Amino acid sequence: MGRITGTTRLLAVLGDPVEQVRAPALVNPLLDRLGRDAVLVPMRVRPADLAPVVDGLRRVGNLDGLLVTVPHKIEICRHADVLAPAAAFTGSANALRREPDGRWHADNFDGVGFVRGLRACGHDPEGRRVALVGAGGAGAALAAALLENGAARLSVCDTDAERLGALLARLADRWPGRAAGSAVPRVGDADIAVNATPLGMRAGDPLPFDPALVPPDGVVADIVMSPAETPLLRAAAALGRAVHHGSHTLDHQLECYAAYFGLAG
């Protein structure tokens, strides 16, 4: 990382916890390569503190933007002045930038990053049956992106019936007949089974679903980035299933962030 001075512009990533975030390790070298006098720092913000923290950060004159991770992706939309189509549709955001007029604009790149990562690893979702566990901020973004990119059928599971129902209603309006919901994971006939919950981030977490139920030629994907080898992925690999790591999603969001924050221009 280059030397921080009085002219350095700031970006922050908000989450709770933040020990697992990989964005600073990827974005800061990118800023250096581009010759930008800017730095991305992690900030641990408890859910109860999100509103006052964001209100304070909006008043920091050299703060240009935010990245947002679990558990704030849905709530952060309340603090944006403008929602991009992806953020408005999914009701979640993972990036905000300060516009020239001072307004804060929010967007969500989780879905596009996930799909690009799948394709780069040879797992194109087009025409495939996908089982998705988690209808929260990341899950909603992944659901929309998977259907937008041609998934033939999407099964979404979430223990929060209200949240699941709201997501399914939005998906049905745009992609009628291609998404269904359940209170338990339905991975038995999935070509791609995805964990879009934080389960696996902490020691002792239960598995989001049993990878043994995924067909032998299916892919087991996880969006958790740390640990890289989550218990789900370890169990799936031991069973001979193909696995897809959470790091691929962030890796393929970097070009989105560079364009969104005007870093490469």
PyMOL commands that set and color helices and strands:
alter all, ss='L'
color gray80, all
select helices_A, chain A and resi 23-33+47-58+75-79+85-90+110-120+137-148+161-174+211-213+231-238+247-251+254-260
alter helices_A, ss='H'
color red, helices_A
select strands_A, chain A and resi 9-15+38-44+63-68+82-83+95-98+104-107+129-133+153-157+179-182+192-195+219-222+242-244
alter strands_A, ss='S'
color yellow, strands_A
deselect
rebuild
show_as cartoon
